[in-house]
């Protein structure tokens, strides 16, 4: 049915959960970090406001070890410009013997 519809299957093979792991991890973190606020939501707008605030925090402030200890936005800038935005260099640069 997927092929007949001209779509591409998202999983590489049956039972392979790795394709969705990044999204599952992301939403798991979101639910964990918003758990306290969820109990106070009375309207869709309440939920939307807190989720939008969390997305802003996640993309601009929440550092991630796998992204050279940067937020996703900082990491994108680092990858595209080569300029590391924090006062020290990331571990992978210092371990390669780059000059301090």
C-alpha positions as CSV (number, residue, x, y, z in Angstrom):
1,X,0.0,0.0,0.0
2,X,2.9,2.4,0.8
3,X,4.5,1.7,-2.6
4,X,1.2,2.0,-4.5
5,X,0.7,5.4,-2.9
6,X,4.1,6.6,-4.1
7,X,5.4,6.9,-0.6
8,X,8.7,5.8,0.9
9,X,8.7,3.5,3.9
10,X,10.3,5.1,7.0
11,X,11.5,1.9,8.6
12,X,14.4,0.0,7.2
13,X,13.0,-3.4,8.1
14,X,10.3,-4.9,10.3
15,X,10.9,-4.4,14.0
16,X,13.8,-1.9,13.6
17,X,13.1,0.8,16.2
18,X,16.2,2.9,15.5
19,X,14.5,5.0,12.8
20,X,12.2,6.7,15.4
21,X,14.7,6.7,18.3
22,X,15.6,10.4,18.0
23,X,12.0,11.6,17.9
24,X,11.0,9.2,20.7
25,X,13.9,10.6,22.8
26,X,13.0,14.2,22.0
27,X,9.3,13.8,23.0
28,X,10.3,11.8,26.1
29,X,12.4,14.7,27.3
30,X,9.7,17.1,26.5
31,X,7.1,15.2,28.5
32,X,9.5,14.8,31.4
33,X,10.3,18.5,31.5
34,X,6.7,19.6,31.1
35,X,5.2,17.1,33.5
36,X,4.6,19.6,36.3
37,X,3.0,22.1,34.0
38,X,0.7,19.6,32.3
39,X,-1.4,19.2,35.4
40,X,-2.3,22.9,35.3
41,X,-3.4,23.1,31.7
42,X,-7.1,23.9,31.4
43,X,-7.2,25.0,27.7
44,X,-5.4,24.3,24.5
45,X,-3.9,27.7,24.7
46,X,-2.3,26.9,28.1
47,X,-0.7,23.8,26.6
48,X,0.4,25.6,23.4
49,X,2.0,28.4,25.4
50,X,4.1,26.1,27.6
51,X,5.1,23.9,24.7
52,X,6.1,26.9,22.6
53,X,8.2,28.2,25.5
54,X,9.8,24.7,25.9
55,X,10.6,24.6,22.2
56,X,12.3,28.0,22.5
57,X,14.3,26.8,25.6
58,X,15.2,23.5,23.9
59,X,16.5,25.1,20.7
60,X,18.2,28.1,22.2
61,X,19.3,27.4,25.8
62,X,19.3,23.6,26.6
63,X,22.8,22.3,26.0
64,X,23.3,18.8,24.8
65,X,26.4,16.8,25.4
66,X,26.2,15.1,22.0
67,X,26.2,18.5,20.3
68,X,29.6,19.7,21.6
69,X,27.8,20.9,24.8
70,X,25.8,23.5,22.8
71,X,22.1,24.1,22.2
72,X,20.8,22.9,18.8
73,X,20.8,26.5,17.5
74,X,24.4,27.1,18.8
75,X,25.5,23.8,17.3
76,X,24.1,24.6,13.9
77,X,26.0,27.9,13.9
78,X,29.1,26.1,15.0
79,X,28.9,23.5,12.3
80,X,28.1,26.1,9.6
81,X,30.7,28.7,10.6
82,X,33.3,26.8,12.5
83,X,33.2,29.3,15.3
84,X,32.7,27.7,18.7
85,X,30.5,30.1,20.8
86,X,31.7,29.2,24.3
87,X,34.9,30.5,25.9
88,X,36.6,27.0,25.7
89,X,36.9,24.6,22.8
90,X,34.9,21.5,22.5
91,X,36.5,18.2,23.7
92,X,36.9,16.7,20.3
93,X,39.0,19.7,19.1
94,X,41.3,19.7,22.2
95,X,41.8,15.9,22.0
96,X,42.9,16.2,18.3
97,X,45.8,18.3,19.5
98,X,44.5,21.7,18.2
99,X,46.4,24.7,19.5
100,X,44.7,26.3,22.6
